């Protein structure tokens, strides 16, 4: 059973509210980014706070992912996340 502190619950609630309130185009970009991480790490990654936050932020950037194939998309997201995390 997962137990969250009050601060963690507020962060999760904030993220979920942010995702629900996204514009349709931004929500598609969020889902696109999240799908890459699900392909790379499995479905449990959807509970990772850092991945969710990255996908929210990336969906608002003016950066386009390569669309040649899923491997290229996954590699692109991996390196984008790695750079984002190291900032």
Steps between C-alpha positions, in 0.01 A plus 500: 500500500636841403507767766541865412577799715272803476755683283528205262121479471483870418769460231316206343170690511667803340647288219168326432319836494763641264460205263119527502510874426736473202396619156429207263821555298711518816332192645583308180864605536494389866356160403755470219787560743356274769449218247874503426580447867240224528661323204845536659417423865158333512168617638628557853678815376166685488525530879842666488466865607814618316396338172153656524647842573743470210219399262288795616786742443605342170143521367524880530838532329529594134714192429390232256602139542633303204225298335707250298420213734425405858864421579601853400216651703591295808868590470413867455277500811763315700763763426258790546404363842864440591587860411193634681583304813859621500416868472 
